[in-house]
């Protein structure tokens, strides 16, 4: 359980919707951790030491010095990290198979749908040097559809899988940026009530506050060097 952790988990992190998933989860679980910032606007995600634990050169990643059998383990991909920490602590990821499947359905819905589509909406609406109407409409409309799916799901339950879980933790960082995605939250009252419930949790507030000042260090709308690093990536090595 969380209280048996004696050495801090290393969190390789930048304050983005995917990074927030893990800072929130660590706060919710009460696990000790240390933040190792990875400035993605300066290309630090391509450092060999980071690639050794995150070969896809994306944050977040963790290194748990007290992994299975008491041996260190590294984990990359935010969804996999949430599952690992849920199994490790027994929190927010039920052991009952039916309940676990329900959580996993909505976790993977976020990983495959909400995150990528909202990310593309951010890119084409805010950062793309050329405003491409088709792309803006395509991703804005898809986020609208996904919000509708979420709104319907939340009409008769407080959280995505009934009880608060890693599925909610996975979604909240993207959902709170609804304005950047061109959405009107008033269209989705159940979604809006869920978002308010999740953002009110003390651990969520703490997780979102981790290194919050670093978000201002990268302005992808004007920083050409950061744009080249973030948006011009090709295969390396």
C-alpha positions in Angstrom: 0.0 0.0 0.0 1.0 3.6 -0.4 2.1 4.1 3.2 4.8 1.4 2.8 6.7 3.4 0.2 10.0 4.5 1.8 11.8 5.9 -1.3 10.3 8.6 -3.5 9.1 7.7 -7.0 10.9 9.7 -9.6 8.4 11.6 -11.8 9.8 12.8 -15.2 7.3 15.5 -15.9 6.1 18.7 -17.5 2.8 20.4 -16.6 0.7 19.2 -19.5 -2.6 17.3 -19.5 -0.7 14.0 -19.7 1.8 15.0 -17.0 -1.0 16.1 -14.7 -2.5 12.6 -14.8 0.5 11.3 -12.8 1.1 14.2 -10.5 -2.6 13.9 -9.5 -2.5 10.2 -9.1 0.6 10.4 -6.9 -1.1 13.0 -4.8 -4.3 11.0 -4.5 -2.4 7.9 -3.4 -0.2 9.8 -0.9 3.0 8.3 -2.5 6.2 10.2 -1.9 7.7 11.4 -5.2 10.3 13.8 -6.6 9.7 15.8 -9.8 12.4 15.7 -12.5 11.4 18.4 -15.0 11.7 17.6 -18.7 11.5 20.8 -20.6 9.8 19.6 -23.8 10.2 23.0 -25.4 14.0 22.7 -25.2 14.1 19.1 -26.4 15.0 17.6 -23.1 12.8 14.6 -23.9 15.5 13.5 -26.4 18.2 13.1 -23.7 19.6 9.6 -23.7 18.9 9.2 -19.9 15.2 10.0 -20.5 14.9 7.8 -23.6 16.2 4.9 -21.6 12.9 4.9 -19.6 10.6 6.6 -22.2 11.6 5.4 -25.7 8.8 7.3 -27.3 10.3 10.6 -26.1 7.2 11.7 -24.4 6.4 12.7 -20.8 5.4 11.5 -18.3 7.5 8.6 -17.1 8.3 7.2 -13.7 11.0 5.3 -12.0 9.8 3.5 -8.9 12.8 2.4 -6.8 10.5 0.0 -4.9 8.9 -1.9 -7.7 7.8 -5.5 -7.9 9.9 -7.7 -5.7 11.5 -4.6 -4.2 13.4 -3.9 -7.4 13.4 -0.7 -9.4 11.0 -0.4 -12.4 10.4 2.3 -14.9 7.1 2.9 -16.6 6.2 5.1 -19.6 2.9 6.0 -21.1 0.5 7.8 -18.8 -2.3 5.1 -18.9 0.2 2.4 -18.1 1.5 4.5 -15.2 -2.0 5.0 -13.8 -2.7 1.3 -13.9 0.7 0.5 -12.3 0.1 2.9 -9.5 -3.4 1.7 -9.0 -2.3 -1.9 -8.7 0.6 -0.9 -6.4 -1.6 1.0 -4.0 -5.0 -0.7 -4.4 -6.5 2.8 -5.0 -8.8 4.1 -7.8 -8.4 0.9 -9.8 -10.7 -1.8 -8.5 -9.6 -5.4 -8.2 -13.0 -6.8 -9.1 -12.9 -7.8 -12.7 -16.2 -6.3 -13.8 -15.4 -3.0 -12.1 -11.9 -3.0 -13.5 -13.1 -3.5 -17.0 -15.4 -0.6 -16.7 -12.6 1.7 -15.5 -10.3 0.4 -18.3 -13.0 1.1 -21.0 -13.0 4.8 -20.0 -9.3 5.0 -19.5 -8.6 3.7 -23.0 -11.4 5.9 -24.3 -9.4 8.8 -23.1 -6.1 7.5 -24.3 -7.3 6.7 -27.8 -10.0 9.4 -28.2 -10.3 12.4 -25.9 -6.5 13.1 -25.5 -5.4 12.8 -29.1 -8.5 14.6 -30.5 -8.3 17.5 -27.9 -4.5 17.7 -28.6 -5.1 18.1 -32.3 -7.8 20.7 -31.6 -5.3 22.6 -29.5 -2.7 22.4 -32.3 -4.8 23.5 -35.2 -6.8 26.1 -33.3 -3.9 27.7 -31.5 -0.5 26.7 -32.6 -0.5 25.8 -36.3 1.3 28.5 -38.3 -1.4 28.2 -41.0 -5.0 28.2 -40.0 -6.5 25.3 -41.9 -10.3 25.5 -41.7 -10.9 21.8 -42.4 -8.6 20.7 -39.7 -9.9 23.1 -37.1 -13.5 22.0 -37.9 -12.6 18.3 -37.9 -11.0 18.2 -34.5 -13.2 20.8 -32.8 -16.3 18.8 -34.0 -14.8 15.5 -32.8 -14.1 16.9 -29.4 -17.7 18.1 -29.3 -18.8 14.6 -30.1 -16.6 13.1 -27.4 -17.9 15.6 -24.8 -21.4 14.5 -25.8 -20.4 10.9 -25.1 -19.0 11.8 -21.7 -22.0 14.0 -20.9 -24.4 11.1 -21.6 -22.3 8.7 -19.5 -22.3 11.1 -16.6 -26.1 11.7 -16.6 -26.8 9.0 -14.0 -23.5 8.6 -12.1 -21.0 11.0 -10.4 -17.9 9.6 -12.1 -17.1 7.8 -15.3 -17.0 4.3 -13.8 -19.4 5.0 -11.0 -16.8 5.6 -8.3 -13.9 8.0 -8.7 -11.1 6.2 -10.5 -8.0 6.5 -12.8 -10.4 7.1 -15.7 -11.5 10.4 -14.2 -7.9 11.3 -13.4 -7.0 10.6 -17.0 -9.7 12.8 -18.4 -9.7 15.9 -16.1 -6.5 17.6 -17.4 -7.9 17.6 -20.9 -11.4 18.4 -19.9 -10.5 21.5 -18.0 -9.1 23.0 -21.2 -12.4 23.0 -22.9 -12.3 26.6 -24.0 -9.0 26.0 -25.9 -10.8 23.2 -27.7 -13.6 25.6 -28.9 -16.3 24.1 -26.7 -19.2 25.6 -24.8 -19.4 23.8 -21.5 -23.0 24.9 -21.0 -24.0 22.4 -23.7 -22.8 19.6 -21.5 -24.3 20.1 -18.0 -23.4 16.6 -16.7 -19.9 16.9 -18.0 -19.7 20.4 -16.3 -20.9 19.0 -13.0 -18.4 16.2 -13.2 -15.5 18.6 -14.0 -16.5 20.7 -11.0 -16.5 17.7 -8.7 -13.1 16.4 -9.8 -11.4 19.8 -9.8 -12.7 20.4 -6.2 -10.7 17.4 -4.9 -7.7 18.6 -2.8 -5.3 16.1 -4.4 -6.4 17.2 -7.9 -5.7 20.8 -6.9 -2.2 19.8 -5.6 -1.5 17.7 -8.7 -2.4 20.5 -11.1 -0.2 22.9 -9.1 3.0 20.9 -9.5 5.5 23.1 -11.3 2.6 25.1 -12.7 5.0 28.0 -13.3 6.8 26.0 -15.9 3.8 26.3 -18.3 4.7 29.9 -18.9 8.2 28.9 -20.0 7.0 27.7 -23.4 4.8 29.8 -25.7 4.2 27.5 -28.7 2.2 30.2 -30.4 5.4 32.4 -30.9 8.5 30.4 -29.9 9.8 29.1 -33.3 12.5 27.0 -31.8 10.0 25.2 -29.5 7.6 24.8 -32.4 10.4 23.1 -34.4 11.1 20.7 -31.5 7.5 20.0 -30.7 5.9 19.9 -34.1 8.8 19.0 -36.5 9.9 15.7 -34.9 11.2 13.0 -37.2 12.6 9.6 -36.4 15.9 9.8 -34.6 18.7 7.2 -34.4 
